[in-house]
Amino acid sequence: MKQLKRFVIALAAACLVGVMFPVMTEAASKPKVTLSTSTYTYNGKTKKPSVKVKDSKGKTVKKSYYKISYSSGRKNVGTYKVKVTFKKKYKGSVTKTFKIIPKKTSISSVKGSKNSITVKWKKQSKQVSGYQIQYTTDKKFKKSVKTITVSSYKTTSKTIKSLSANKKYYVRIRTYKKVGKTKYYSGWSASKSVNVRTPHTHKYTSRITKQATCSKAGIRIYKCGCGSSYTKSIPATGNHNWKAQYKDTYHEAVTREQTKYEYGHVVCKGCGRDFGIGGSDDCAEHIAASDCRGPYHVTSVAVGTEIVVIEEAYTSHDYIGDKCSVCGKTR
């Protein structure tokens, strides 16, 4: 009797526990749903993540116990739904979401100048509204990070001003697409660094590498300590260094006194230009004439401390209007 009594008491207790704490059934425990990926990058193709369903014990639930439905579209940037509806011994439904983000861009170049940097990047035109640029002096982009938004996808460069001189900055960029009131961002590009320094002021020193002569230009080179250099042409002087070479009527070299009334030559030491010269009896006439006579153009030049007349060969007058450009004669 005592054993029967104990059994009855135990059975009653078990029933009471069952009422208070019902046993969890498969229908009451909703399976766990996961997607193969939650983020895609736009490439113009329709996205369809695969679905995994597991029960409370971690075992895969057969596909015959649920139905999968996807949002329409799933091609452009945005957020999309995947709904899993259970049946048979499982009840209810689970909805998961995934998103498509815009394609990344990359920095083409970044250059530093006086308290500013100029960033250039590759344009992205499909499913992109604009760009977001971040810059900082922290290589890990953890401290003092500043952000600039470029609202047009057509823009491919930006100058950032009011930066600190003599510091290294790190720059990165990403694209974004605005869908409704939501902005979807791509991943960040690789960062690039640039030094912002106080502009260098050139201090040039110069030297002549080729002297100018009476007929040929010279060259002067300018150099800065930074390595920058440039050259300038030195104009020909136009000042002939004449030297008289007198000859007698037989073209034999004699003294100046012996050839006072003879013709000779005057030669420039610099360029070698050679002119015939008239004797002293003809000088006054030639200087006064300042004209083209015969096959010569007559003028005067300084030879040392003397003024002598030279006769330059020419073929004809070179008239500009009514005036000869060679000798000034009018017609």
Number of C-alpha atoms within 10 A of each C-alpha: 6 6 8 9 9 11 12 11 11 12 11 12 12 12 11 11 12 11 10 9 9 8 10 8 10 13 14 12 12 18 23 16 17 16 15 11 13 14 14 19 18 23 16 12 11 12 20 17 16 11 16 15 19 15 16 12 8 10 11 13 17 11 12 9 15 18 12 15 11 17 12 9 12 20 18 20 27 22 17 19 15 19 18 20 16 20 14 9 10 19 16 13 16 15 14 15 17 20 20 23 25 26 22 21 20 19 20 12 14 20 14 22 17 16 18 17 21 15 21 17 19 15 19 20 12 15 21 25 20 22 26 17 19 17 22 19 19 14 15 10 16 9 10 9 14 12 12 13 14 17 15 12 18 15 15 17 17 15 12 15 12 9 16 15 16 13 13 16 20 19 25 23 26 23 30 26 23 16 14 7 5 11 14 18 21 22 15 16 16 12 17 18 18 19 18 20 17 14 12 9 8 13 11 15 11 14 11 15 11 14 15 19 19 18 16 15 15 17 15 16 16 15 16 14 10 11 8 11 14 11 14 12 14 16 15 14 14 12 11 19 19 21 16 20 17 24 19 17 11 6 10 9 14 12 12 14 9 12 17 16 14 18 19 21 18 24 18 17 14 15 14 15 14 18 19 20 25 24 18 17 11 16 19 14 13 22 16 11 12 16 17 22 14 12 12 17 20 25 20 17 15 14 17 11 6 8 13 22 26 25 22 15 15 14 9 14 16 15 15 11 9 11 14 17 13 15 16 16 15 12 8
